[in-house]
Amino acid sequence: MYKLGFQSWILRKHLPWYYAVSLNERPAKYLLCRRLKCDLDLNDASYEELLKEHEKLSKEFLTLWEDIKEDRVKFKELKIQNPSFLDLKVKLVDKILEKCEFCRWHCKVDRTKGEKLGTCQLEETSRVGCYFHHFGEELPIRGCKGSGTIFFTSCNMRCSFCQNGDISHDKLNGIPISPKLLALMAYQLRMEGCHNINFVGGEPTIHLHTIVKAISLLDFMEPTEEELYYILRAKSEFYFLYKRSKENAFYQGEFNVPLLWNSNFFMSHITMKILREIIDIYLPDFKFGSDKCAIKLSKTPWYFETVSNNHRLVYEWGDDMLIRHLIMPNHVECCTKPVLEWIAKNMPDVLVNIMDQYHPEYACDPFSVNFDERYAELARRPTEREIKDAYNYAKSLGLNFELLSYEKSVYSYKV
């Protein structure tokens, strides 16, 4: 599936678990969650009891995961449990949705009733703007058959420059989906050869309940004609372009796919805990170097503390991760350099993509009806000097950025 040249060999060294799952050499984390027994009656358990059981099973999962990686335990010898750790996660996200705190805003509104809306402006039903084989992602994510990318609508941030403003600022974009329909989208993409399922948006965090339930349904599952017709309304490519094959998607007889969390990382601590045992690779943004810039450009307080803590958690867990930072005009000193300094100090060996692809969008685009004079400083592309300044600074810090940043560069500047 991957053409493993020298570059891919280096990337596989940095992302070993993700590559092993993508190539069906290892089972995805969610398959292991199914094999851990939950001792609670999930229908009667309180929120506090669910959290306590989750903590216990998380420890058991980490032991099992290490045993699987070191071949001390054989996957075939593990039986699927009922209820399982994955079933517990499903119940937990349902409970949280009734007093929502998926993201750092901690709105605590009951999204199941829809009588009051939080920052994301969403009720219970999730919507998908589009899904497809994405060939525009970084090399280890897109491979040669693309990343199975699913774009959710709405967001918990309000970035004035959002490159996906059509879906992040429009909660009614796309089609309403159930967990089963989302699972069918993921199944279809993987069977067509995608190297991963890439949950993105908008922002996937605010759709955690739908995503976790869909993950619990992932299996060999042929859609009905009605279901297929419905989900294809959101597929941004011709259905007949890709041949489906079990060879793309099975590990020891079970449907298998690495799950990728492509997020702004403005998440709550409980969301991080839920994701830990089901996400195989993280693709977080690190946008702003100060809360002042986050509030001004994105109406988002507590940004740096929240996002840096979540980055640090993933690194301490030892999970595979690739960080993105977007160079923005007039924000190299206040955002790019502080972000790069933090990464160098806290996780110097992590792969980083310092992106030069910024262009004025949404409220920063002077030719758009949404243009706002308050964001005039972002109404242009970054200059060659700004881009090279960012690259030079990353190089002086010893960051591992050249392979991804140069490969994805729009302007092909190098230092």
MARKELUM-139086 format. One record per residue (C-alpha): z, x, y; residue number from 1; residue in one letter. Coordinates in Angstrom, 2 decimals. Example, Ala and Ser with C-alpha at 12.3 -4.5 7.8 and 13.67 -1.06 7.14 Angstrom:
BEGIN
{r {7.80, 12.30, -4.50}, 1, A};
{r {7.14, 13.67, -1.06}, 2, S};
END
This chain:
BEGIN
{r {0.00, 0.00, 0.00}, 1, M};
{r {0.80, 2.84, 2.38}, 2, Y};
{r {-1.54, 5.80, 2.76}, 3, K};
{r {1.10, 8.52, 2.62}, 4, L};
{r {-0.28, 11.39, 4.65}, 5, G};
{r {1.93, 14.00, 6.33}, 6, F};
{r {2.99, 11.61, 9.12}, 7, Q};
{r {3.95, 8.89, 6.68}, 8, S};
{r {5.84, 11.41, 4.57}, 9, W};
{r {7.96, 12.29, 7.63}, 10, I};
{r {8.55, 8.62, 8.39}, 11, L};
{r {9.52, 7.87, 4.82}, 12, R};
{r {12.09, 10.66, 5.07}, 13, K};
{r {13.67, 8.87, 8.06}, 14, H};
{r {13.35, 5.33, 6.65}, 15, L};
{r {13.95, 5.81, 2.91}, 16, P};
{r {15.34, 2.40, 2.01}, 17, W};
{r {12.70, 0.47, 3.93}, 18, Y};
{r {9.84, 2.39, 2.33}, 19, Y};
{r {11.30, 2.01, -1.17}, 20, A};
{r {11.57, -1.77, -0.78}, 21, V};
{r {8.16, -2.07, 0.87}, 22, S};
{r {6.56, -0.25, -2.06}, 23, L};
{r {8.57, -2.38, -4.52}, 24, N};
{r {10.44, 0.65, -5.80}, 25, E};
{r {13.76, -1.01, -4.88}, 26, R};
{r {14.96, -4.61, -4.50}, 27, P};
{r {15.38, -5.99, -0.98}, 28, A};
{r {18.96, -6.52, 0.11}, 29, K};
{r {18.78, -10.31, -0.15}, 30, Y};
{r {18.11, -9.98, -3.90}, 31, L};
{r {21.37, -8.07, -4.26}, 32, L};
{r {23.24, -10.72, -2.26}, 33, C};
{r {22.17, -13.28, -4.83}, 34, R};
{r {23.95, -11.28, -7.50}, 35, R};
{r {27.39, -11.24, -5.92}, 36, L};
{r {29.65, -14.13, -6.89}, 37, K};
{r {31.31, -16.20, -4.17}, 38, C};
{r {34.68, -17.53, -5.32}, 39, D};
{r {34.94, -20.30, -2.72}, 40, L};
{r {34.07, -23.96, -2.97}, 41, D};
{r {31.59, -23.82, -0.11}, 42, L};
{r {31.77, -27.55, 0.52}, 43, N};
{r {35.52, -27.48, 1.22}, 44, D};
{r {36.05, -24.02, 2.72}, 45, A};
{r {37.13, -23.64, 6.34}, 46, S};
{r {35.42, -21.31, 8.78}, 47, Y};
{r {38.32, -18.85, 8.48}, 48, E};
{r {38.10, -18.90, 4.67}, 49, E};
{r {34.35, -18.28, 4.84}, 50, L};
{r {34.87, -15.27, 7.10}, 51, L};
{r {37.54, -13.82, 4.82}, 52, K};
{r {35.35, -14.21, 1.75}, 53, E};
{r {32.42, -12.72, 3.65}, 54, H};
{r {34.50, -9.60, 4.41}, 55, E};
{r {35.43, -9.24, 0.75}, 56, K};
{r {31.86, -9.67, -0.51}, 57, L};
{r {30.52, -7.32, 2.15}, 58, S};
{r {32.61, -4.52, 0.64}, 59, K};
{r {31.38, -5.42, -2.85}, 60, E};
{r {27.81, -5.43, -1.58}, 61, F};
{r {28.08, -1.93, -0.10}, 62, L};
{r {29.36, -0.58, -3.41}, 63, T};
{r {26.56, -2.30, -5.32}, 64, L};
{r {23.95, -1.12, -2.83}, 65, W};
{r {25.01, 2.52, -3.24}, 66, E};
{r {24.99, 2.11, -7.02}, 67, D};
{r {21.44, 0.71, -6.88}, 68, I};
{r {20.25, 3.55, -4.65}, 69, K};
{r {21.80, 6.16, -6.96}, 70, E};
{r {20.58, 4.39, -10.14}, 71, D};
{r {24.12, 3.93, -11.41}, 72, R};
{r {23.47, 0.21, -11.90}, 73, V};
{r {20.33, -1.37, -13.34}, 74, K};
{r {18.97, -4.34, -11.37}, 75, F};
{r {17.89, -6.17, -14.53}, 76, K};
{r {21.47, -6.19, -15.77}, 77, E};
{r {22.66, -8.12, -12.69}, 78, L};
{r {22.76, -11.90, -13.00}, 79, K};
{r {22.08, -14.36, -10.20}, 80, I};
{r {25.31, -16.07, -9.18}, 81, Q};
{r {26.01, -19.63, -8.04}, 82, N};
{r {27.35, -19.80, -5.44}, 83, P};
{r {26.37, -16.34, -4.29}, 84, S};
{r {26.99, -14.12, -1.28}, 85, F};
{r {23.69, -15.41, 0.12}, 86, L};
{r {24.85, -19.02, -0.30}, 87, D};
{r {27.99, -18.10, 1.61}, 88, L};
{r {25.90, -16.75, 4.49}, 89, K};
{r {23.95, -20.01, 4.59}, 90, V};
{r {27.16, -21.99, 4.86}, 91, K};
{r {28.51, -19.64, 7.50}, 92, L};
{r {25.50, -19.94, 9.83}, 93, V};
{r {25.70, -23.73, 9.51}, 94, D};
{r {29.32, -23.61, 10.65}, 95, K};
{r {28.49, -21.30, 13.57}, 96, I};
{r {25.64, -23.56, 14.70}, 97, L};
{r {28.18, -26.31, 15.36}, 98, E};
{r {29.86, -24.02, 17.90}, 99, K};
{r {27.07, -21.57, 18.52}, 100, C};
{r {27.86, -17.92, 19.07}, 101, E};
{r {24.84, -16.23, 17.54}, 102, F};
{r {24.33, -14.14, 20.67}, 103, C};
{r {26.59, -12.43, 23.21}, 104, R};
{r {26.65, -15.46, 25.51}, 105, W};
{r {29.03, -17.25, 23.10}, 106, H};
{r {27.96, -20.63, 24.51}, 107, C};
{r {29.86, -22.47, 21.74}, 108, K};
{r {27.73, -25.61, 22.08}, 109, V};
{r {27.10, -27.86, 19.09}, 110, D};
{r {23.37, -27.39, 18.56}, 111, R};
{r {23.32, -29.88, 15.68}, 112, T};
{r {23.89, -32.74, 18.14}, 113, K};
{r {21.67, -31.54, 20.96}, 114, G};
{r {23.81, -33.25, 23.59}, 115, E};
{r {24.46, -30.00, 25.44}, 116, K};
{r {22.30, -26.88, 25.45}, 117, L};
{r {23.28, -23.24, 25.78}, 118, G};
{r {21.44, -20.29, 27.32}, 119, T};
{r {18.64, -20.37, 24.76}, 120, C};
{r {18.06, -24.09, 25.51}, 121, Q};
{r {17.55, -24.79, 21.81}, 122, L};
{r {18.80, -27.53, 19.54}, 123, E};
{r {18.89, -27.13, 15.76}, 124, E};
{r {15.16, -27.16, 14.98}, 125, T};
{r {13.35, -23.81, 15.20}, 126, S};
{r {9.77, -23.38, 16.32}, 127, R};
{r {7.24, -20.66, 15.46}, 128, V};
{r {4.58, -19.77, 18.02}, 129, G};
{r {2.43, -17.82, 15.58}, 130, C};
{r {2.49, -15.62, 12.49}, 131, Y};
{r {-0.01, -13.03, 11.25}, 132, F};
{r {-0.72, -9.51, 9.98}, 133, H};
{r {0.32, -7.42, 12.99}, 134, H};
{r {-1.61, -4.14, 13.30}, 135, F};
{r {-0.18, -3.24, 16.70}, 136, G};
{r {3.27, -2.14, 15.52}, 137, E};
{r {4.43, 1.42, 14.89}, 138, E};
{r {2.96, 3.35, 11.96}, 139, L};
{r {5.82, 2.85, 9.48}, 140, P};
{r {5.91, -0.87, 10.29}, 141, I};
{r {2.21, -1.73, 10.21}, 142, R};
{r {1.07, 0.62, 7.41}, 143, G};
{r {-2.50, -0.14, 6.40}, 144, C};
{r {-2.10, -3.88, 5.74}, 145, K};
{r {-0.07, -4.92, 8.73}, 146, G};
{r {3.41, -6.16, 9.48}, 147, S};
{r {4.06, -9.78, 8.49}, 148, G};
{r {5.12, -10.85, 11.95}, 149, T};
{r {6.63, -14.25, 12.72}, 150, I};
{r {7.06, -15.08, 16.43}, 151, F};
{r {9.85, -17.53, 17.27}, 152, F};
{r {10.02, -19.38, 20.58}, 153, T};
{r {12.63, -19.13, 23.35}, 154, S};
{r {15.04, -16.30, 24.12}, 155, C};
{r {18.63, -15.58, 25.10}, 156, N};
{r {17.49, -13.23, 27.90}, 157, M};
{r {15.38, -14.01, 30.95}, 158, R};
{r {13.29, -10.88, 31.44}, 159, C};
{r {11.13, -11.22, 34.53}, 160, S};
{r {8.51, -8.92, 32.99}, 161, F};
{r {8.39, -10.36, 29.45}, 162, C};
{r {5.22, -9.37, 27.59}, 163, Q};
{r {5.62, -12.46, 25.38}, 164, N};
{r {6.47, -14.82, 28.22}, 165, G};
{r {4.34, -17.62, 26.80}, 166, D};
{r {6.80, -18.08, 23.93}, 167, I};
{r {10.05, -16.64, 25.30}, 168, S};
{r {10.00, -18.85, 28.42}, 169, H};
{r {8.58, -21.90, 26.66}, 170, D};
{r {10.91, -23.30, 24.01}, 171, K};
{r {8.34, -25.95, 23.04}, 172, L};
{r {5.60, -23.46, 22.21}, 173, N};
{r {4.30, -23.46, 18.63}, 174, G};
{r {5.22, -25.77, 15.78}, 175, I};
{r {8.60, -27.04, 14.55}, 176, P};
{r {9.54, -25.54, 11.18}, 177, I};
{r {12.11, -26.07, 8.46}, 178, S};
{r {13.68, -23.21, 6.49}, 179, P};
{r {11.31, -23.96, 3.60}, 180, K};
{r {8.24, -23.77, 5.83}, 181, L};
{r {9.47, -20.47, 7.26}, 182, L};
{r {9.98, -19.15, 3.73}, 183, A};
{r {6.41, -20.21, 2.88}, 184, L};
{r {5.08, -18.27, 5.89}, 185, M};
{r {6.95, -15.17, 4.72}, 186, A};
{r {5.80, -15.66, 1.15}, 187, Y};
{r {2.17, -16.03, 2.20}, 188, Q};
{r {2.20, -12.90, 4.36}, 189, L};
{r {3.80, -10.73, 1.68}, 190, R};
{r {1.47, -12.00, -1.04}, 191, M};
{r {-1.42, -11.08, 1.26}, 192, E};
{r {-0.16, -7.49, 1.36}, 193, G};
{r {2.04, -7.25, 4.47}, 194, C};
{r {4.52, -4.39, 4.23}, 195, H};
{r {7.42, -6.40, 5.63}, 196, N};
{r {8.48, -9.68, 7.19}, 197, I};
{r {9.01, -9.03, 10.89}, 198, N};
{r {11.29, -11.58, 12.60}, 199, F};
{r {10.57, -11.44, 16.34}, 200, V};
{r {10.06, -13.65, 19.38}, 201, G};
{r {11.02, -14.64, 21.90}, 202, G};
{r {14.18, -13.68, 20.07}, 203, E};
{r {15.06, -14.24, 16.39}, 204, P};
{r {18.85, -14.17, 16.95}, 205, T};
{r {18.95, -17.72, 18.28}, 206, I};
{r {17.15, -18.88, 15.12}, 207, H};
{r {19.58, -17.17, 12.74}, 208, L};
{r {20.48, -20.39, 10.91}, 209, H};
{r {16.85, -21.13, 10.03}, 210, T};
{r {16.12, -17.53, 9.09}, 211, I};
{r {19.12, -17.11, 6.77}, 212, V};
{r {18.32, -20.39, 5.03}, 213, K};
{r {14.67, -19.34, 4.64}, 214, A};
{r {15.75, -16.01, 3.14}, 215, I};
{r {17.86, -17.90, 0.60}, 216, S};
{r {14.68, -19.74, -0.47}, 217, L};
{r {12.40, -16.71, -0.82}, 218, L};
{r {10.85, -16.76, -4.26}, 219, D};
{r {7.51, -17.31, -5.97}, 220, F};
{r {6.64, -20.57, -4.23}, 221, M};
{r {3.19, -22.12, -3.99}, 222, E};
{r {2.93, -24.46, -0.98}, 223, P};
{r {1.58, -27.96, -1.34}, 224, T};
{r {-1.71, -28.70, 0.41}, 225, E};
{r {0.20, -30.57, 3.10}, 226, E};
{r {2.63, -27.68, 3.67}, 227, E};
{r {-0.17, -25.12, 3.75}, 228, L};
{r {-2.21, -27.16, 6.23}, 229, Y};
{r {0.82, -27.49, 8.48}, 230, Y};
{r {1.88, -23.82, 8.60}, 231, I};
{r {-1.70, -22.63, 9.03}, 232, L};
{r {-1.68, -24.34, 12.44}, 233, R};
{r {0.40, -21.36, 13.59}, 234, A};
{r {-1.46, -18.59, 11.72}, 235, K};
{r {-3.36, -16.45, 14.23}, 236, S};
{r {-6.06, -15.30, 11.81}, 237, E};
{r {-8.40, -16.79, 9.23}, 238, F};
{r {-6.65, -17.75, 6.01}, 239, Y};
{r {-9.52, -16.50, 3.84}, 240, F};
{r {-9.38, -12.93, 5.20}, 241, L};
{r {-6.70, -11.81, 2.74}, 242, Y};
{r {-6.52, -12.04, -1.02}, 243, K};
{r {-3.09, -12.89, -2.36}, 244, R};
{r {-1.72, -10.83, -5.23}, 245, S};
{r {1.58, -10.54, -7.08}, 246, K};
{r {1.09, -6.77, -7.09}, 247, E};
{r {1.99, -6.78, -3.40}, 248, N};
{r {5.26, -8.59, -3.72}, 249, A};
{r {7.27, -8.25, -6.90}, 250, F};
{r {10.13, -6.05, -8.09}, 251, Y};
{r {11.04, -6.36, -11.77}, 252, Q};
{r {9.73, -9.90, -11.94}, 253, G};
{r {11.17, -11.22, -8.66}, 254, E};
{r {9.55, -11.84, -5.30}, 255, F};
{r {10.47, -8.89, -3.09}, 256, N};
{r {9.92, -8.03, 0.57}, 257, V};
{r {11.76, -5.88, 3.14}, 258, P};
{r {13.12, -7.90, 6.05}, 259, L};
{r {12.76, -6.44, 9.55}, 260, L};
{r {14.88, -7.52, 12.54}, 261, W};
{r {12.82, -7.04, 15.72}, 262, N};
{r {15.28, -7.96, 18.46}, 263, S};
{r {16.60, -7.44, 21.97}, 264, N};
{r {19.94, -6.72, 20.20}, 265, F};
{r {21.91, -8.92, 22.60}, 266, F};
{r {23.76, -10.31, 19.59}, 267, M};
{r {27.32, -11.31, 18.81}, 268, S};
{r {29.49, -9.36, 16.40}, 269, H};
{r {29.45, -12.15, 13.83}, 270, I};
{r {25.64, -12.13, 13.83}, 271, T};
{r {25.69, -8.39, 13.18}, 272, M};
{r {27.99, -8.97, 10.22}, 273, K};
{r {25.72, -11.64, 8.76}, 274, I};
{r {22.61, -9.47, 9.14}, 275, L};
{r {24.09, -6.35, 7.59}, 276, R};
{r {23.53, -7.29, 3.95}, 277, E};
{r {20.13, -9.00, 4.34}, 278, I};
{r {18.14, -6.88, 6.82}, 279, I};
{r {16.42, -3.78, 5.41}, 280, D};
{r {15.26, -2.23, 8.69}, 281, I};
{r {16.05, -2.79, 12.37}, 282, Y};
{r {13.60, -2.51, 15.26}, 283, L};
{r {15.79, -2.96, 18.36}, 284, P};
{r {14.88, -2.77, 22.03}, 285, D};
{r {17.03, -0.74, 24.40}, 286, F};
{r {15.74, -1.95, 27.75}, 287, K};
{r {18.18, -1.15, 30.55}, 288, F};
{r {20.33, 1.81, 31.45}, 289, G};
{r {22.73, -0.24, 33.57}, 290, S};
{r {24.10, -3.75, 33.80}, 291, D};
{r {22.94, -3.86, 37.41}, 292, K};
{r {19.31, -3.62, 36.31}, 293, C};
{r {19.86, -6.03, 33.41}, 294, A};
{r {21.28, -8.67, 35.73}, 295, I};
{r {18.60, -8.16, 38.37}, 296, K};
{r {15.61, -8.10, 36.02}, 297, L};
{r {16.83, -10.19, 33.11}, 298, S};
{r {19.76, -12.30, 34.35}, 299, K};
{r {21.78, -10.77, 31.51}, 300, T};
{r {25.38, -9.57, 32.04}, 301, P};
{r {27.37, -7.33, 29.63}, 302, W};
{r {24.03, -5.80, 28.58}, 303, Y};
{r {24.70, -2.09, 28.12}, 304, F};
{r {28.04, -2.55, 26.35}, 305, E};
{r {26.68, -5.18, 23.98}, 306, T};
{r {23.39, -3.53, 23.07}, 307, V};
{r {24.78, 0.00, 22.76}, 308, S};
{r {27.59, -1.23, 20.51}, 309, N};
{r {25.11, -3.01, 18.25}, 310, N};
{r {22.89, 0.08, 18.06}, 311, H};
{r {25.92, 2.18, 17.18}, 312, R};
{r {26.96, -0.25, 14.45}, 313, L};
{r {23.60, -0.04, 12.68}, 314, V};
{r {23.66, 3.75, 12.90}, 315, Y};
{r {27.20, 3.94, 11.52}, 316, E};
{r {26.19, 1.64, 8.66}, 317, W};
{r {23.49, 4.14, 7.72}, 318, G};
{r {20.74, 1.51, 7.85}, 319, D};
{r {17.13, 2.29, 8.64}, 320, D};
{r {16.31, 1.87, 12.33}, 321, M};
{r {13.58, 2.60, 14.84}, 322, L};
{r {14.47, 2.20, 18.54}, 323, I};
{r {12.06, 1.05, 21.24}, 324, R};
{r {12.40, 1.76, 24.95}, 325, H};
{r {9.84, 0.59, 27.50}, 326, L};
{r {9.14, 2.81, 30.51}, 327, I};
{r {9.14, 0.57, 33.58}, 328, M};
{r {7.88, 1.50, 37.06}, 329, P};
{r {10.65, 2.59, 39.42}, 330, N};
{r {13.20, 2.52, 36.58}, 331, H};
{r {12.96, 5.96, 35.00}, 332, V};
{r {16.08, 7.31, 36.69}, 333, E};
{r {18.26, 4.20, 36.41}, 334, C};
{r {17.13, 2.95, 32.98}, 335, C};
{r {15.01, 5.34, 30.93}, 336, T};
{r {17.10, 8.48, 31.38}, 337, K};
{r {20.52, 6.84, 30.79}, 338, P};
{r {19.19, 5.11, 27.67}, 339, V};
{r {17.74, 8.34, 26.28}, 340, L};
{r {20.95, 10.19, 27.10}, 341, E};
{r {22.98, 7.60, 25.19}, 342, W};
{r {20.70, 7.82, 22.16}, 343, I};
{r {20.83, 11.63, 22.19}, 344, A};
{r {24.63, 11.58, 22.34}, 345, K};
{r {25.24, 8.87, 19.75}, 346, N};
{r {22.31, 8.95, 17.30}, 347, M};
{r {20.13, 12.01, 18.01}, 348, P};
{r {18.17, 11.92, 14.74}, 349, D};
{r {16.95, 8.31, 15.03}, 350, V};
{r {13.23, 7.68, 15.49}, 351, L};
{r {12.44, 6.52, 19.04}, 352, V};
{r {9.30, 4.99, 20.50}, 353, N};
{r {9.24, 5.58, 24.26}, 354, I};
{r {6.55, 3.11, 25.19}, 355, M};
{r {4.09, 3.50, 28.06}, 356, D};
{r {2.47, 0.08, 27.55}, 357, Q};
{r {4.24, -1.75, 30.38}, 358, Y};
{r {1.98, -3.92, 32.51}, 359, H};
{r {2.94, -6.65, 34.99}, 360, P};
{r {3.48, -9.98, 33.29}, 361, E};
{r {5.06, -13.32, 34.09}, 362, Y};
{r {7.17, -13.10, 37.31}, 363, A};
{r {6.04, -9.49, 37.92}, 364, C};
{r {2.34, -10.25, 37.88}, 365, D};
{r {1.08, -10.71, 41.46}, 366, P};
{r {-1.90, -12.70, 40.15}, 367, F};
{r {0.27, -15.17, 38.22}, 368, S};
{r {1.57, -18.51, 39.48}, 369, V};
{r {4.97, -17.34, 38.19}, 370, N};
{r {5.03, -14.27, 40.46}, 371, F};
{r {8.32, -13.71, 42.29}, 372, D};
{r {8.49, -11.30, 45.25}, 373, E};
{r {11.95, -10.20, 44.14}, 374, R};
{r {10.30, -8.28, 41.31}, 375, Y};
{r {7.60, -6.59, 43.38}, 376, A};
{r {8.87, -3.18, 42.26}, 377, E};
{r {7.56, -4.02, 38.78}, 378, L};
{r {4.18, -5.31, 39.94}, 379, A};
{r {2.29, -2.23, 38.74}, 380, R};
{r {1.89, -0.05, 35.67}, 381, R};
{r {3.95, 3.14, 35.29}, 382, P};
{r {2.35, 6.24, 36.76}, 383, T};
{r {1.37, 9.36, 34.84}, 384, E};
{r {4.26, 11.14, 36.54}, 385, R};
{r {6.79, 8.52, 35.42}, 386, E};
{r {5.54, 8.58, 31.84}, 387, I};
{r {5.53, 12.37, 31.59}, 388, K};
{r {8.95, 12.51, 33.27}, 389, D};
{r {10.31, 10.22, 30.53}, 390, A};
{r {8.68, 12.26, 27.77}, 391, Y};
{r {9.87, 15.56, 29.22}, 392, N};
{r {13.41, 14.26, 29.47}, 393, Y};
{r {13.36, 13.04, 25.88}, 394, A};
{r {12.06, 16.42, 24.78}, 395, K};
{r {14.81, 18.24, 26.68}, 396, S};
{r {17.37, 16.06, 24.88}, 397, L};
{r {15.89, 16.92, 21.49}, 398, G};
{r {15.00, 13.33, 20.62}, 399, L};
{r {12.68, 12.49, 17.75}, 400, N};
{r {10.09, 10.61, 19.79}, 401, F};
{r {6.73, 12.43, 19.75}, 402, E};
{r {5.29, 11.07, 16.52}, 403, L};
{r {5.75, 7.40, 17.39}, 404, L};
{r {5.38, 7.57, 21.17}, 405, S};
{r {2.18, 9.63, 21.18}, 406, Y};
{r {0.64, 7.65, 18.32}, 407, E};
{r {1.22, 4.36, 20.16}, 408, K};
{r {0.53, 5.66, 23.68}, 409, S};
{r {-1.83, 3.65, 25.84}, 410, V};
{r {-2.69, 6.55, 28.14}, 411, Y};
{r {-2.45, 9.44, 25.62}, 412, S};
{r {-0.27, 11.52, 27.90}, 413, Y};
{r {1.64, 14.31, 26.17}, 414, K};
{r {4.10, 17.01, 27.22}, 415, V};
END
